[in-house]
Amino acid sequence: HELPQLLYKLTASHTIAQSKLLLLLLAYLPREETEGRTALYYIMNAVTAGDRLTLPTPEELVKQGLGLEQATDLLNLTASCWCQLPVERPTMAEVASRLGGIVKAVREERRAGAAAGSRQGSAASVR
């Protein structure tokens, strides 16, 4: 359930600039070399060649606790951030706005679910 918790807590003010994200990535990459090259070399070559990680399906994210619409929106946002041409990628402001919309939808869905659950609990206790 880590993904919904992360989305629930995420706000636009938590958006990390791309340069800071790269520094964070560099801090955690293994320092060992393979054939004289670091992991960063292989990652950069793969990304430059157009390779990307395989994204989960929306259904897999639903199993993690997201609604289908939010899961699809999150995956679409991720895929748009991975566009090969930088001009096709969303700006950080657009990413923050879209993430904010996803977070808002997740919160509303959770509130609606909690309200429905409390109404069912009240109805059961009246019987």
C-alpha positions, 0 to 999 in steps of 0.5 A: 500500500505504499503507492497510495500512501505516497500519493495521498501525502504528495502535494505540489510543494513536494515536487522535486526539481529534475536536477535534484532528482538526478542528484538523488539518483546519483547518490544511490547508484552503485559505485562499482564498475562493470567493464570500466563503466558505472551503472549510470553509464548503462542507465544513460545509454538505455534511456538515450536509446529509448528504453524505459522501465516496464510500467505496471498495469492500471489493474496492478495499481488498483490492487495497491489501493488506487482507483482505476481512473487515478491509476490510469492518470498516474501511468499516463503522467509517468509515460508522458514524463518519459517521452524521448523528446524533451519538448514532448514532456510536461513541465514540472508545473504541469506534473505538479498540477496533474499529481495534485489532481490525482491526489485530490481524487484519491482523497475524495474517493477515500472520504466517500468510502469512509462515509459509506462505511460509517453509514453502513455501520450506523444502519447495522447498529440500528437493526 
